[in-house]
Amino acid sequence: MIDAALIEFGKRGFDGTTTSMIADRAGSQQPYIYALFENKRHLFLACQETLYARMLDIFRSAVNAED
């Protein structure tokens, strides 16, 4: 669900993205999103945390490659 949300939020931003769009991209139904996340904002914040973690991994890899 996070990967689908990242794509949709990336294309349309928070306000332009609906949970239906995310569910469609994920091949799921909208109620499943609310089973996983309290609301769209919480899904957006989970996406933000995922992106931060991915960036941190990239930075760590770059530092380790220099060693």
PDB file of N, CA, C and O in Angstrom:
ATOM      1  N   MET A   1       0.823  -1.180   0.000  1.00  0.00           N
ATOM      2  CA  MET A   1       0.000   0.000   0.000  1.00  0.00           C
ATOM      3  C   MET A   1       0.873   1.251   0.000  1.00  0.00           C
ATOM      4  O   MET A   1       0.547   2.247  -0.647  1.00  0.00           O
ATOM      5  N   ILE A   2       1.969   1.192   0.721  1.00  0.00           N
ATOM      6  CA  ILE A   2       2.874   2.351   0.791  1.00  0.00           C
ATOM      7  C   ILE A   2       3.412   2.689  -0.597  1.00  0.00           C
ATOM      8  O   ILE A   2       3.424   3.856  -0.988  1.00  0.00           O
ATOM      9  N   ASP A   3       3.855   1.682  -1.338  1.00  0.00           N
ATOM     10  CA  ASP A   3       4.403   1.950  -2.673  1.00  0.00           C
ATOM     11  C   ASP A   3       3.357   2.586  -3.586  1.00  0.00           C
ATOM     12  O   ASP A   3       3.669   3.510  -4.338  1.00  0.00           O
ATOM     13  N   ALA A   4       2.144   2.106  -3.526  1.00  0.00           N
ATOM     14  CA  ALA A   4       1.064   2.693  -4.324  1.00  0.00           C
ATOM     15  C   ALA A   4       0.806   4.133  -3.886  1.00  0.00           C
ATOM     16  O   ALA A   4       0.611   5.016  -4.721  1.00  0.00           O
ATOM     17  N   ALA A   5       0.807   4.360  -2.595  1.00  0.00           N
ATOM     18  CA  ALA A   5       0.568   5.707  -2.077  1.00  0.00           C
ATOM     19  C   ALA A   5       1.697   6.656  -2.467  1.00  0.00           C
ATOM     20  O   ALA A   5       1.450   7.817  -2.793  1.00  0.00           O
ATOM     21  N   LEU A   6       2.919   6.171  -2.434  1.00  0.00           N
ATOM     22  CA  LEU A   6       4.050   7.023  -2.832  1.00  0.00           C
ATOM     23  C   LEU A   6       3.887   7.498  -4.271  1.00  0.00           C
ATOM     24  O   LEU A   6       4.142   8.663  -4.575  1.00  0.00           O
ATOM     25  N   ILE A   7       3.471   6.617  -5.136  1.00  0.00           N
ATOM     26  CA  ILE A   7       3.283   6.988  -6.539  1.00  0.00           C
ATOM     27  C   ILE A   7       2.159   8.011  -6.671  1.00  0.00           C
ATOM     28  O   ILE A   7       2.326   9.038  -7.330  1.00  0.00           O
ATOM     29  N   GLU A   8       1.035   7.739  -6.057  1.00  0.00           N
ATOM     30  CA  GLU A   8      -0.109   8.645  -6.187  1.00  0.00           C
ATOM     31  C   GLU A   8       0.153   9.994  -5.526  1.00  0.00           C
ATOM     32  O   GLU A   8      -0.162  11.031  -6.110  1.00  0.00           O
ATOM     33  N   PHE A   9       0.717  10.004  -4.335  1.00  0.00           N
ATOM     34  CA  PHE A   9       1.047  11.278  -3.684  1.00  0.00           C
ATOM     35  C   PHE A   9       2.101  12.030  -4.502  1.00  0.00           C
ATOM     36  O   PHE A   9       2.056  13.257  -4.603  1.00  0.00           O
ATOM     37  N   GLY A  10       3.036  11.297  -5.077  1.00  0.00           N
ATOM     38  CA  GLY A  10       4.066  11.928  -5.898  1.00  0.00           C
ATOM     39  C   GLY A  10       3.491  12.582  -7.138  1.00  0.00           C
ATOM     40  O   GLY A  10       3.977  13.629  -7.566  1.00  0.00           O
ATOM     41  N   LYS A  11       2.477  11.991  -7.713  1.00  0.00           N
ATOM     42  CA  LYS A  11       1.854  12.544  -8.919  1.00  0.00           C
ATOM     43  C   LYS A  11       0.949  13.735  -8.623  1.00  0.00           C
ATOM     44  O   LYS A  11       0.964  14.729  -9.350  1.00  0.00           O
ATOM     45  N   ARG A  12       0.163  13.632  -7.559  1.00  0.00           N
ATOM     46  CA  ARG A  12      -0.918  14.589  -7.349  1.00  0.00           C
ATOM     47  C   ARG A  12      -0.833  15.366  -6.039  1.00  0.00           C
ATOM     48  O   ARG A  12      -1.629  16.278  -5.811  1.00  0.00           O
ATOM     49  N   GLY A  13       0.115  15.021  -5.180  1.00  0.00           N
ATOM     50  CA  GLY A  13       0.193  15.679  -3.889  1.00  0.00           C
ATOM     51  C   GLY A  13      -0.854  15.134  -2.933  1.00  0.00           C
ATOM     52  O   GLY A  13      -1.680  14.302  -3.308  1.00  0.00           O
ATOM     53  N   PHE A  14      -0.814  15.603  -1.715  1.00  0.00           N
ATOM     54  CA  PHE A  14      -1.731  15.115  -0.689  1.00  0.00           C
ATOM     55  C   PHE A  14      -3.182  15.449  -1.026  1.00  0.00           C
ATOM     56  O   PHE A  14      -4.049  14.576  -0.994  1.00  0.00           O
ATOM     57  N   ASP A  15      -3.438  16.709  -1.347  1.00  0.00           N
ATOM     58  CA  ASP A  15      -4.816  17.139  -1.587  1.00  0.00           C
ATOM     59  C   ASP A  15      -5.407  16.555  -2.866  1.00  0.00           C
ATOM     60  O   ASP A  15      -6.614  16.326  -2.935  1.00  0.00           O
ATOM     61  N   GLY A  16      -4.586  16.312  -3.867  1.00  0.00           N
ATOM     62  CA  GLY A  16      -5.078  15.808  -5.141  1.00  0.00           C
ATOM     63  C   GLY A  16      -5.223  14.303  -5.209  1.00  0.00           C
ATOM     64  O   GLY A  16      -5.691  13.769  -6.214  1.00  0.00           O
ATOM     65  N   THR A  17      -4.829  13.615  -4.154  1.00  0.00           N
ATOM     66  CA  THR A  17      -4.869  12.150  -4.130  1.00  0.00           C
ATOM     67  C   THR A  17      -5.998  11.681  -3.225  1.00  0.00           C
ATOM     68  O   THR A  17      -6.174  12.179  -2.113  1.00  0.00           O
ATOM     69  N   THR A  18      -6.754  10.719  -3.722  1.00  0.00           N
ATOM     70  CA  THR A  18      -7.801  10.121  -2.894  1.00  0.00           C
ATOM     71  C   THR A  18      -7.359   8.721  -2.475  1.00  0.00           C
ATOM     72  O   THR A  18      -6.504   8.104  -3.110  1.00  0.00           O
ATOM     73  N   THR A  19      -7.949   8.250  -1.419  1.00  0.00           N
ATOM     74  CA  THR A  19      -7.630   6.883  -0.994  1.00  0.00           C
ATOM     75  C   THR A  19      -8.134   5.875  -2.018  1.00  0.00           C
ATOM     76  O   THR A  19      -7.590   4.775  -2.119  1.00  0.00           O
ATOM     77  N   SER A  20      -9.157   6.230  -2.773  1.00  0.00           N
ATOM     78  CA  SER A  20      -9.622   5.346  -3.853  1.00  0.00           C
ATOM     79  C   SER A  20      -8.550   5.185  -4.920  1.00  0.00           C
ATOM     80  O   SER A  20      -8.352   4.083  -5.431  1.00  0.00           O
ATOM     81  N   MET A  21      -7.857   6.265  -5.265  1.00  0.00           N
ATOM     82  CA  MET A  21      -6.770   6.197  -6.251  1.00  0.00           C
ATOM     83  C   MET A  21      -5.660   5.272  -5.762  1.00  0.00           C
ATOM     84  O   MET A  21      -5.124   4.465  -6.521  1.00  0.00           O
ATOM     85  N   ILE A  22      -5.335   5.404  -4.504  1.00  0.00           N
ATOM     86  CA  ILE A  22      -4.275   4.577  -3.923  1.00  0.00           C
ATOM     87  C   ILE A  22      -4.694   3.112  -3.921  1.00  0.00           C
ATOM     88  O   ILE A  22      -3.919   2.235  -4.302  1.00  0.00           O
ATOM     89  N   ALA A  23      -5.907   2.858  -3.495  1.00  0.00           N
ATOM     90  CA  ALA A  23      -6.403   1.483  -3.462  1.00  0.00           C
ATOM     91  C   ALA A  23      -6.423   0.877  -4.858  1.00  0.00           C
ATOM     92  O   ALA A  23      -6.040  -0.279  -5.036  1.00  0.00           O
ATOM     93  N   ASP A  24      -6.865   1.641  -5.850  1.00  0.00           N
ATOM     94  CA  ASP A  24      -6.879   1.140  -7.229  1.00  0.00           C
ATOM     95  C   ASP A  24      -5.472   0.760  -7.683  1.00  0.00           C
ATOM     96  O   ASP A  24      -5.264  -0.306  -8.262  1.00  0.00           O
ATOM     97  N   ARG A  25      -4.520   1.631  -7.420  1.00  0.00           N
ATOM     98  CA  ARG A  25      -3.145   1.348  -7.824  1.00  0.00           C
ATOM     99  C   ARG A  25      -2.603   0.116  -7.108  1.00  0.00           C
ATOM    100  O   ARG A  25      -1.838  -0.653  -7.692  1.00  0.00           O
ATOM    101  N   ALA A  26      -2.986  -0.075  -5.866  1.00  0.00           N
ATOM    102  CA  ALA A  26      -2.502  -1.212  -5.078  1.00  0.00           C
ATOM    103  C   ALA A  26      -3.255  -2.501  -5.403  1.00  0.00           C
ATOM    104  O   ALA A  26      -2.885  -3.578  -4.936  1.00  0.00           O
ATOM    105  N   GLY A  27      -4.319  -2.384  -6.210  1.00  0.00           N
ATOM    106  CA  GLY A  27      -5.112  -3.568  -6.519  1.00  0.00           C
ATOM    107  C   GLY A  27      -5.935  -4.022  -5.327  1.00  0.00           C
ATOM    108  O   GLY A  27      -6.176  -5.213  -5.134  1.00  0.00           O
ATOM    109  N   SER A  28      -6.358  -3.058  -4.540  1.00  0.00           N
ATOM    110  CA  SER A  28      -7.094  -3.352  -3.326  1.00  0.00           C
ATOM    111  C   SER A  28      -8.383  -2.535  -3.309  1.00  0.00           C
ATOM    112  O   SER A  28      -8.727  -1.872  -4.287  1.00  0.00           O
ATOM    113  N   GLN A  29      -9.078  -2.595  -2.200  1.00  0.00           N
ATOM    114  CA  GLN A  29     -10.277  -1.788  -2.042  1.00  0.00           C
ATOM    115  C   GLN A  29     -10.039  -0.747  -0.962  1.00  0.00           C
ATOM    116  O   GLN A  29      -9.259  -0.956  -0.033  1.00  0.00           O
ATOM    117  N   GLN A  30     -10.725   0.374  -1.101  1.00  0.00           N
ATOM    118  CA  GLN A  30     -10.521   1.498  -0.197  1.00  0.00           C
ATOM    119  C   GLN A  30     -10.664   1.148   1.285  1.00  0.00           C
ATOM    120  O   GLN A  30      -9.852   1.619   2.082  1.00  0.00           O
ATOM    121  N   PRO A  31     -11.640   0.356   1.693  1.00  0.00           N
ATOM    122  CA  PRO A  31     -11.747   0.064   3.133  1.00  0.00           C
ATOM    123  C   PRO A  31     -10.496  -0.591   3.725  1.00  0.00           C
ATOM    124  O   PRO A  31     -10.230  -0.455   4.919  1.00  0.00           O
ATOM    125  N   TYR A  32      -9.737  -1.294   2.900  1.00  0.00           N
ATOM    126  CA  TYR A  32      -8.512  -1.929   3.397  1.00  0.00           C
ATOM    127  C   TYR A  32      -7.497  -0.881   3.860  1.00  0.00           C
ATOM    128  O   TYR A  32      -6.754  -1.113   4.814  1.00  0.00           O
ATOM    129  N   ILE A  33      -7.468   0.252   3.195  1.00  0.00           N
ATOM    130  CA  ILE A  33      -6.559   1.329   3.615  1.00  0.00           C
ATOM    131  C   ILE A  33      -6.877   1.731   5.050  1.00  0.00           C
ATOM    132  O   ILE A  33      -5.978   1.931   5.866  1.00  0.00           O
ATOM    133  N   TYR A  34      -8.170   1.848   5.344  1.00  0.00           N
ATOM    134  CA  TYR A  34      -8.570   2.272   6.686  1.00  0.00           C
ATOM    135  C   TYR A  34      -8.423   1.156   7.720  1.00  0.00           C
ATOM    136  O   TYR A  34      -8.473   1.408   8.923  1.00  0.00           O
ATOM    137  N   ALA A  35      -8.243  -0.055   7.255  1.00  0.00           N
ATOM    138  CA  ALA A  35      -7.903  -1.144   8.176  1.00  0.00           C
ATOM    139  C   ALA A  35      -6.429  -1.053   8.574  1.00  0.00           C
ATOM    140  O   ALA A  35      -6.034  -1.487   9.656  1.00  0.00           O
ATOM    141  N   LEU A  36      -5.628  -0.479   7.672  1.00  0.00           N
ATOM    142  CA  LEU A  36      -4.183  -0.354   7.925  1.00  0.00           C
ATOM    143  C   LEU A  36      -3.793   0.977   8.552  1.00  0.00           C
ATOM    144  O   LEU A  36      -2.868   1.040   9.362  1.00  0.00           O
ATOM    145  N   PHE A  37      -4.498   2.039   8.177  1.00  0.00           N
ATOM    146  CA  PHE A  37      -4.149   3.396   8.606  1.00  0.00           C
ATOM    147  C   PHE A  37      -5.400   4.102   9.107  1.00  0.00           C
ATOM    148  O   PHE A  37      -6.496   3.890   8.588  1.00  0.00           O
ATOM    149  N   GLU A  38      -5.228   4.930  10.106  1.00  0.00           N
ATOM    150  CA  GLU A  38      -6.370   5.630  10.700  1.00  0.00           C
ATOM    151  C   GLU A  38      -7.065   6.544   9.689  1.00  0.00           C
ATOM    152  O   GLU A  38      -8.292   6.642   9.660  1.00  0.00           O
ATOM    153  N   ASN A  39      -6.250   7.215   8.857  1.00  0.00           N
ATOM    154  CA  ASN A  39      -6.799   8.117   7.846  1.00  0.00           C
ATOM    155  C   ASN A  39      -5.734   8.390   6.785  1.00  0.00           C
ATOM    156  O   ASN A  39      -4.620   7.871   6.862  1.00  0.00           O
ATOM    157  N   LYS A  40      -6.089   9.208   5.799  1.00  0.00           N
ATOM    158  CA  LYS A  40      -5.161   9.497   4.701  1.00  0.00           C
ATOM    159  C   LYS A  40      -3.897  10.185   5.215  1.00  0.00           C
ATOM    160  O   LYS A  40      -2.802   9.929   4.716  1.00  0.00           O
ATOM    161  N   ARG A  41      -4.046  11.036   6.189  1.00  0.00           N
ATOM    162  CA  ARG A  41      -2.881  11.737   6.757  1.00  0.00           C
ATOM    163  C   ARG A  41      -1.888  10.744   7.355  1.00  0.00           C
ATOM    164  O   ARG A  41      -0.680  10.892   7.171  1.00  0.00           O
ATOM    165  N   HIS A  42      -2.379   9.747   8.061  1.00  0.00           N
ATOM    166  CA  HIS A  42      -1.485   8.744   8.656  1.00  0.00           C
ATOM    167  C   HIS A  42      -0.791   7.922   7.576  1.00  0.00           C
ATOM    168  O   HIS A  42       0.372   7.550   7.730  1.00  0.00           O
ATOM    169  N   LEU A  43      -1.491   7.640   6.496  1.00  0.00           N
ATOM    170  CA  LEU A  43      -0.853   6.954   5.368  1.00  0.00           C
ATOM    171  C   LEU A  43       0.235   7.835   4.768  1.00  0.00           C
ATOM    172  O   LEU A  43       1.321   7.353   4.448  1.00  0.00           O
ATOM    173  N   PHE A  44      -0.053   9.121   4.616  1.00  0.00           N
ATOM    174  CA  PHE A  44       0.937  10.058   4.086  1.00  0.00           C
ATOM    175  C   PHE A  44       2.172  10.113   4.982  1.00  0.00           C
ATOM    176  O   PHE A  44       3.300  10.121   4.490  1.00  0.00           O
ATOM    177  N   LEU A  45       1.960  10.151   6.284  1.00  0.00           N
ATOM    178  CA  LEU A  45       3.081  10.181   7.228  1.00  0.00           C
ATOM    179  C   LEU A  45       3.890   8.884   7.174  1.00  0.00           C
ATOM    180  O   LEU A  45       5.112   8.906   7.317  1.00  0.00           O
ATOM    181  N   ALA A  46       3.212   7.762   6.968  1.00  0.00           N
ATOM    182  CA  ALA A  46       3.919   6.486   6.812  1.00  0.00           C
ATOM    183  C   ALA A  46       4.771   6.507   5.547  1.00  0.00           C
ATOM    184  O   ALA A  46       5.873   5.960   5.525  1.00  0.00           O
ATOM    185  N   CYS A  47       4.263   7.130   4.511  1.00  0.00           N
ATOM    186  CA  CYS A  47       5.045   7.276   3.276  1.00  0.00           C
ATOM    187  C   CYS A  47       6.280   8.128   3.528  1.00  0.00           C
ATOM    188  O   CYS A  47       7.374   7.821   3.053  1.00  0.00           O
ATOM    189  N   GLN A  48       6.089   9.192   4.274  1.00  0.00           N
ATOM    190  CA  GLN A  48       7.202  10.073   4.610  1.00  0.00           C
ATOM    191  C   GLN A  48       8.278   9.315   5.395  1.00  0.00           C
ATOM    192  O   GLN A  48       9.468   9.454   5.111  1.00  0.00           O
ATOM    193  N   GLU A  49       7.869   8.530   6.362  1.00  0.00           N
ATOM    194  CA  GLU A  49       8.825   7.729   7.137  1.00  0.00           C
ATOM    195  C   GLU A  49       9.560   6.730   6.240  1.00  0.00           C
ATOM    196  O   GLU A  49      10.762   6.515   6.396  1.00  0.00           O
ATOM    197  N   THR A  50       8.840   6.130   5.314  1.00  0.00           N
ATOM    198  CA  THR A  50       9.452   5.181   4.381  1.00  0.00           C
ATOM    199  C   THR A  50      10.504   5.868   3.520  1.00  0.00           C
ATOM    200  O   THR A  50      11.596   5.335   3.322  1.00  0.00           O
ATOM    201  N   LEU A  51      10.178   7.037   3.015  1.00  0.00           N
ATOM    202  CA  LEU A  51      11.145   7.771   2.188  1.00  0.00           C
ATOM    203  C   LEU A  51      12.376   8.183   2.987  1.00  0.00           C
ATOM    204  O   LEU A  51      13.499   8.093   2.490  1.00  0.00           O
ATOM    205  N   TYR A  52      12.170   8.634   4.220  1.00  0.00           N
ATOM    206  CA  TYR A  52      13.308   8.996   5.068  1.00  0.00           C
ATOM    207  C   TYR A  52      14.209   7.783   5.314  1.00  0.00           C
ATOM    208  O   TYR A  52      15.434   7.896   5.268  1.00  0.00           O
ATOM    209  N   ALA A  53      13.610   6.645   5.569  1.00  0.00           N
ATOM    210  CA  ALA A  53      14.393   5.427   5.805  1.00  0.00           C
ATOM    211  C   ALA A  53      15.172   5.039   4.557  1.00  0.00           C
ATOM    212  O   ALA A  53      16.331   4.634   4.651  1.00  0.00           O
ATOM    213  N   ARG A  54      14.548   5.158   3.391  1.00  0.00           N
ATOM    214  CA  ARG A  54      15.243   4.839   2.135  1.00  0.00           C
ATOM    215  C   ARG A  54      16.404   5.789   1.894  1.00  0.00           C
ATOM    216  O   ARG A  54      17.479   5.367   1.469  1.00  0.00           O
ATOM    217  N   MET A  55      16.188   7.080   2.165  1.00  0.00           N
ATOM    218  CA  MET A  55      17.274   8.047   1.985  1.00  0.00           C
ATOM    219  C   MET A  55      18.425   7.763   2.947  1.00  0.00           C
ATOM    220  O   MET A  55      19.593   7.849   2.566  1.00  0.00           O
ATOM    221  N   LEU A  56      18.098   7.427   4.179  1.00  0.00           N
ATOM    222  CA  LEU A  56      19.123   7.111   5.167  1.00  0.00           C
ATOM    223  C   LEU A  56      19.942   5.902   4.715  1.00  0.00           C
ATOM    224  O   LEU A  56      21.165   5.897   4.859  1.00  0.00           O
ATOM    225  N   ASP A  57      19.286   4.887   4.174  1.00  0.00           N
ATOM    226  CA  ASP A  57      19.995   3.711   3.647  1.00  0.00           C
ATOM    227  C   ASP A  57      20.948   4.104   2.521  1.00  0.00           C
ATOM    228  O   ASP A  57      22.070   3.602   2.453  1.00  0.00           O
ATOM    229  N   ILE A  58      20.508   4.993   1.646  1.00  0.00           N
ATOM    230  CA  ILE A  58      21.356   5.444   0.534  1.00  0.00           C
ATOM    231  C   ILE A  58      22.568   6.185   1.071  1.00  0.00           C
ATOM    232  O   ILE A  58      23.689   5.960   0.615  1.00  0.00           O
ATOM    233  N   PHE A  59      22.349   7.068   2.040  1.00  0.00           N
ATOM    234  CA  PHE A  59      23.467   7.819   2.622  1.00  0.00           C
ATOM    235  C   PHE A  59      24.447   6.890   3.331  1.00  0.00           C
ATOM    236  O   PHE A  59      25.661   7.060   3.216  1.00  0.00           O
ATOM    237  N   ARG A  60      23.922   5.909   4.064  1.00  0.00           N
ATOM    238  CA  ARG A  60      24.801   4.957   4.750  1.00  0.00           C
ATOM    239  C   ARG A  60      25.623   4.153   3.743  1.00  0.00           C
ATOM    240  O   ARG A  60      26.813   3.915   3.952  1.00  0.00           O
ATOM    241  N   SER A  61      24.995   3.747   2.673  1.00  0.00           N
ATOM    242  CA  SER A  61      25.703   2.984   1.641  1.00  0.00           C
ATOM    243  C   SER A  61      26.814   3.824   1.021  1.00  0.00           C
ATOM    244  O   SER A  61      27.903   3.320   0.747  1.00  0.00           O
ATOM    245  N   ALA A  62      26.538   5.086   0.804  1.00  0.00           N
ATOM    246  CA  ALA A  62      27.537   5.976   0.223  1.00  0.00           C
ATOM    247  C   ALA A  62      28.713   6.162   1.164  1.00  0.00           C
ATOM    248  O   ALA A  62      29.862   6.167   0.724  1.00  0.00           O
ATOM    249  N   VAL A  63      28.442   6.314   2.443  1.00  0.00           N
ATOM    250  CA  VAL A  63      29.512   6.471   3.430  1.00  0.00           C
ATOM    251  C   VAL A  63      30.328   5.189   3.518  1.00  0.00           C
ATOM    252  O   VAL A  63      31.557   5.233   3.562  1.00  0.00           O
ATOM    253  N   ASN A  64      29.647   4.047   3.545  1.00  0.00           N
ATOM    254  CA  ASN A  64      30.355   2.762   3.631  1.00  0.00           C
ATOM    255  C   ASN A  64      31.181   2.476   2.385  1.00  0.00           C
ATOM    256  O   ASN A  64      32.219   1.819   2.471  1.00  0.00           O
ATOM    257  N   ALA A  65      30.743   2.951   1.247  1.00  0.00           N
ATOM    258  CA  ALA A  65      31.488   2.742   0.001  1.00  0.00           C
ATOM    259  C   ALA A  65      32.794   3.526   0.005  1.00  0.00           C
ATOM    260  O   ALA A  65      33.753   3.140  -0.663  1.00  0.00           O
ATOM    261  N   GLU A  66      32.835   4.615   0.748  1.00  0.00           N
ATOM    262  CA  GLU A  66      34.040   5.426   0.828  1.00  0.00           C
ATOM    263  C   GLU A  66      35.078   4.816   1.758  1.00  0.00           C
ATOM    264  O   GLU A  66      36.256   5.161   1.670  1.00  0.00           O
ATOM    265  N   ASP A  67      34.672   3.926   2.638  1.00  0.00           N
ATOM    266  CA  ASP A  67      35.600   3.322   3.618  1.00  0.00           C
ATOM    267  C   ASP A  67      36.542   2.352   2.983  1.00  0.00           C
ATOM    268  O   ASP A  67      37.378   1.765   3.669  1.00  0.00           O
TER     269      ASP A  67
END
